[in-house]
Amino acid sequence: MDVIAGADELGARCDALRAGGQAIGFVPTMGFFHDGHLSLMRAARAERDAVVVSIFVNPLQFGPKEDFGSYPRDIDRDLALGEKQGVDLVFAPDVDEMYPEGPPEVTVDPGPIADRLEGASRPGHFRGVCTVLSRLFHLVGPSRAYFGEKDAQQLAVVRKMVRDLAFPVEVAGRATAREPDGLAMSSRNTFLSPRERRAAACLYSALRDAVDAVLDGVTDATSLVRKMRERIEAEPLVSLDYVAVVDEDTFEEVDEVLRPARSLVAARVGKPRLIDNVALPVRENAGRED
Ligand code: PAF
């Protein structure tokens, strides 16, 4: 596994891979790997000829009061884990290498999906994500790029960017990796105290409550949101940001679950802000009058 810090070198190495007929699987990350990241690397290893991983905590996608400075970093551990997954190239630039002229003046407008939910709570976040991914996609030229479904809205925004701007890359979403009690794996979980860690499990329990309710015949989003809220608000260590039931593609809130939809949650548990989501089942005859 080679580790590269220079953008030009990355571009040249990836050009050579493609010229040699190798299809590149790309896993963009901010590092501090957990099994969610590693499962994306394993998928890329199984499905593509060459695997490129980026490790870059992208300042553009953090607000001024967010955790850019304290975001967990451990490059040596990440490199050891990446090597074990059979990664070919790791791109680990510093901020000056990624943005040599300073914060870019030209950025990618992520469109209306990005105004909702995470976008409303974190203004500018998805613009930063789309901008860094545009640079990375151009440098790497992957045929497939891998993202975790934990960041479901990010995945929807990236899919839309790739479609609307004709990036020649396939976007592959992969299932959220979970701890045994259901908590979604996240680099930020490292900041949870043992009590907060136990409390954080209520986020997934609330999402499961919504799935169970739909399976029991509840399709009304207000009832589903109320159920999820009740579960989370019963946990004193958790401070809820939002719960929502949204259309799978547009991330607009829906009144009823009649077509593919997701329930989403964002909450602060102690210091870290955590997000999670699940796809809701659509009952076979949902929405039929007879
Ligand atoms: O999901 C992440 O880790 C980041 O948002 C990404 C896609 C690597 C862009 O910085």
Residues whose N, C-alpha, C, O or C-beta is under 5 A from the ligand:
A	BS01	PAF	P28 T29 M30 F56 N58 V129 V132
